[in-house]
Each structure stands twice: as structure tokens, then as C-alpha cells.
Amino acid sequence: MAEYRAIKAGIDAGQIGTVAVQRFSRSGSAPQTPWFFSERAGGGLIRDLMIHDIDQALWFAGPVASVYAVQNPPTIDDHVPVPVSSHVVLTHRSGVISHIHGSWVATGMPFRTSVEVAGSDGRLRHDSAEEQAHRTDAVLDTASTDYLPPMSAEQSPYFTEIADFVAALAGGREASVTPRDGIEAVAVAEAAYASIALGAPVALTPSEAEEAIR
């Protein structure tokens, strides 16, 4: 999404000084396919929804040293309830703290994302709901099948992603999003589930991260 890329550019340019805290939020209707509600099958709120903000947090602040996560209500007998919310706290090796919130809510509720990055000299933020002067979040008509995140006001993020991948193939370069990026995000998501099970933070050492990549 162009807004997230603009925030990354602002961080890299030093617009807000030294980054201290990041906050991400993402919520929307729960998926309809049954396997999403089975964590053993690879589903679950963190893997489905929150992994995108985990990915952004890693992009903005670098590798993670420890992960702490909670979920309410809890998953019981391998079934994720709805509505459900989770909160994941990442401590990056750089010292930055990321708070990531995600929710599966009632069917038909519109999708919403937000991000705020606070540093020593200011903050950068984006909220998809603020693209409208007046907004009421309510369940949509039952005929609606929209499950996608809100489109960027600047350019479709899906078009940007595909165009970059095609350009990478044509030019013999690496795509902007690499397999390594995906593996690192999955490793953090799996650590979040381990943290929920343990009820305690889970450490991620550099050697473990490199092993996951290999």
C-alpha cells in the first residue's frame, strides 16, 4: 500500500528521528472457509490477518528479539472463536517496540487498517477509516462478499505488487518482497502462537532466524 511505503520512506529519511514505538491495527470480517478456524491446519487469526502487520513491523524496524502474544477468547479444541482479538508485542533487536492488534469481527463488517510510528522527533500515521469525513462502521448487507482490505487512495496495492514482480522477472532483479521476507514473518507468527501456549514471551535468536531462512 502506497501509504505504508510512504511511512517507510519517512522513517528512512529520518523525518521522525529515532523510532521508539510502532502500533498496528487490522480488523475485518472473519473468513468463511472452515480451515481458517483450525490452527492445526494452518489457520488462525495471527496467520491469516495479523501476519501482514508483522511483515510491516519487520520492514520498518528490523529483526525481532522476542515475541509476546495473547488472544481472547482462546482457541478451544482447535477451533478459533468469532469474534476474536489478539495482541502481539514485538521487541526488535533495534530496541523498537511494536504493538500489533488484530480482530475477526462480525460477518459484513468493513475492513480497516491503521498504523502509527512514533519517534524522537514526531510520528507518522495512516488510518484507512479517515479517508472519509464521516464514517459509521456497521454490518454490510448480507449480499455483500467484500473481504478485501480497503484500497489505497493512491493506487491499488495489488496492481503495484504484480507490476513490481513482473518488472523483477523482466529485469532479472529481486522483487521488492522476497521469499526471505515471507519466511521471517511466518517465523514471528509461529513464535506468537508459541507465546500464547506458554503464556510467556518467546525469544528469537539470530541463529534461529538464519536457520528458518535456510
C-alpha positions in Angstrom: 0.0 0.0 0.0 1.3 3.4 -1.0 0.6 4.9 2.4 2.8 2.2 4.2 5.5 2.7 1.6 5.4 6.5 2.3 5.8 5.8 6.1 8.8 3.6 5.4 10.4 6.3 3.3 9.8 8.8 6.1 11.5 6.5 8.6 14.5 6.0 6.3 14.7 9.7 5.7 14.9 10.5 9.4 11.7 12.5 9.4 10.7 11.4 12.9 14.2 10.9 14.4 14.9 7.6 16.2 11.9 5.2 16.1 10.7 4.1 19.5 7.2 2.6 19.2 5.1 1.2 16.4 1.3 0.5 16.6 -0.6 -1.5 14.0 -4.2 -2.5 13.9 -6.2 -4.6 11.4 -9.8 -5.9 11.6 -12.5 -7.2 9.4 -15.0 -10.0 8.8 -13.8 -13.5 9.7 -13.2 -15.7 6.6 -15.8 -18.2 5.6 -13.7 -21.2 4.7 -13.6 -23.7 7.6 -9.8 -24.4 7.7 -9.1 -20.8 8.6 -10.5 -21.6 12.1 -8.2 -24.6 12.6 -4.7 -23.6 13.8 -3.5 -27.2 13.2 -4.5 -26.8 9.5 -2.5 -23.5 9.2 -5.4 -21.2 10.0 -5.8 -18.8 12.9 -6.2 -15.0 13.4 -2.5 -14.3 13.5 -1.6 -16.3 10.4 -4.5 -15.0 8.4 -4.8 -11.4 9.3 -2.0 -10.1 11.6 0.9 -11.6 9.7 0.6 -8.6 7.3 1.3 -6.1 10.1 4.0 -8.4 11.4 5.6 -8.1 8.0 5.3 -4.3 8.1 6.7 -4.2 11.6 9.8 -6.1 10.4 10.2 -3.9 7.4 10.0 -0.7 9.4 12.1 -1.8 12.4 14.1 -4.9 11.5 14.5 -8.3 13.1 12.8 -9.3 16.3 14.4 -10.4 19.6 11.3 -11.5 21.4 7.6 -12.1 20.9 4.7 -11.9 23.4 1.1 -12.6 22.4 -2.4 -13.1 23.9 -5.7 -14.0 22.3 -9.3 -13.5 23.6 -11.3 -15.7 23.6 -8.8 -18.5 23.4 -8.8 -21.2 20.8 -10.5 -24.3 22.2 -10.2 -27.8 20.7 -8.5 -26.3 17.7 -11.4 -24.0 16.9 -10.9 -20.3 16.8 -14.0 -18.5 18.0 -15.5 -15.4 16.4 -15.4 -12.6 17.3 -11.8 -12.9 18.4 -9.0 -10.5 19.1 -5.3 -10.9 19.6 -2.4 -8.6 20.6 1.2 -9.3 19.7 4.1 -7.3 21.2 7.4 -7.5 19.3 10.7 -6.3 20.8 13.0 -5.6 17.9 16.8 -6.1 18.1 17.0 -2.3 17.4 15.1 -1.6 20.6 11.9 -0.6 18.9 8.6 -2.0 20.4 5.8 -2.9 18.1 2.2 -3.4 19.3 0.1 -5.3 16.8 -3.7 -5.7 17.2 -6.0 -7.8 15.1 -9.6 -8.8 15.2 -12.0 -11.1 13.3 -15.4 -9.4 13.8 -19.0 -10.0 12.6 -19.6 -11.0 9.1 -20.2 -8.0 6.9 -18.1 -5.6 9.0 -15.9 -3.4 6.8 -12.1 -4.0 6.7 -10.0 -1.4 8.5 -6.2 -0.9 8.9 -4.2 1.6 10.8 -0.5 2.3 11.6 1.4 4.8 13.7 5.1 5.0 14.1 6.4 7.3 16.9 10.0 8.6 17.1 12.1 11.1 19.0 11.1 13.9 16.6 7.5 13.1 15.7 5.2 10.4 14.3 3.9 9.1 11.0 0.5 7.6 10.8 -2.2 6.3 8.5 -5.8 5.1 9.1 -7.9 3.7 6.3 -11.1 4.9 8.1 -10.0 8.6 7.9 -10.3 8.6 4.1 -13.9 9.6 4.7 -15.1 12.7 6.5 -17.9 10.8 8.1 -17.9 7.1 8.8 -20.1 4.5 10.5 -18.8 1.0 10.8 -21.8 -1.3 10.7 -22.5 -4.8 9.3 -23.0 -4.6 5.5 -25.9 -6.0 3.5 -25.8 -9.8 3.6 -25.4 -9.9 -0.2 -22.0 -8.2 0.2 -19.0 -10.5 -0.4 -16.3 -7.9 0.1 -13.5 -9.4 2.3 -10.5 -7.4 0.9 -8.7 -4.6 2.8 -9.5 -1.1 1.7 -7.9 0.1 -1.5 -5.2 2.7 -1.3 -6.5 6.1 -2.3 -3.3 6.5 -4.4 -3.0 3.2 -6.3 -4.2 -0.4 -5.9 -1.6 -2.3 -3.8 -2.4 -5.4 -5.7 -1.6 -3.8 -9.0 1.7 -2.4 -7.5 2.6 -5.8 -6.2 2.0 -7.6 -9.5 3.7 -4.9 -11.6 6.8 -5.0 -9.4 7.0 -8.8 -9.7 6.7 -8.7 -13.5 9.3 -6.0 -13.7 11.7 -8.1 -11.5 11.3 -11.0 -13.8 11.8 -8.9 -16.9 14.9 -7.2 -15.4 16.5 -10.1 -13.7 16.3 -8.4 -10.3 14.9 -9.5 -7.0 11.3 -8.5 -6.3 10.7 -5.8 -3.6 9.2 -8.5 -1.4 11.4 -11.5 -1.2 10.9 -15.2 0.0 13.1 -14.2 3.0 10.6 -11.6 4.0 7.8 -14.1 4.0 9.8 -16.7 6.0 10.8 -14.1 8.6 7.1 -13.0 9.0 6.0 -16.6 9.4 8.7 -17.3 12.0 7.5 -14.4 14.1 3.8 -15.5 13.7 4.7 -19.0 14.8 6.6 -17.6 17.8 3.4 -15.6 18.7 1.4 -18.9 18.8 4.1 -20.4 21.0 3.9 -17.5 23.3 0.1 -17.9 23.6 0.6 -21.5 24.5 3.3 -20.8 27.1 1.8 -17.6 28.5 5.2 -16.0 28.3 7.5 -14.2 25.8 9.4 -16.3 23.3 12.9 -15.3 22.3 14.1 -15.4 18.7 17.9 -15.6 18.4 19.8 -14.6 15.2 20.9 -18.2 14.7 17.3 -19.4 14.9 16.2 -16.8 12.3 19.0 -17.8 9.9 18.1 -21.5 10.3 14.5 -20.7 9.4 15.7 -18.9 6.3 17.8 -22.0 5.3 
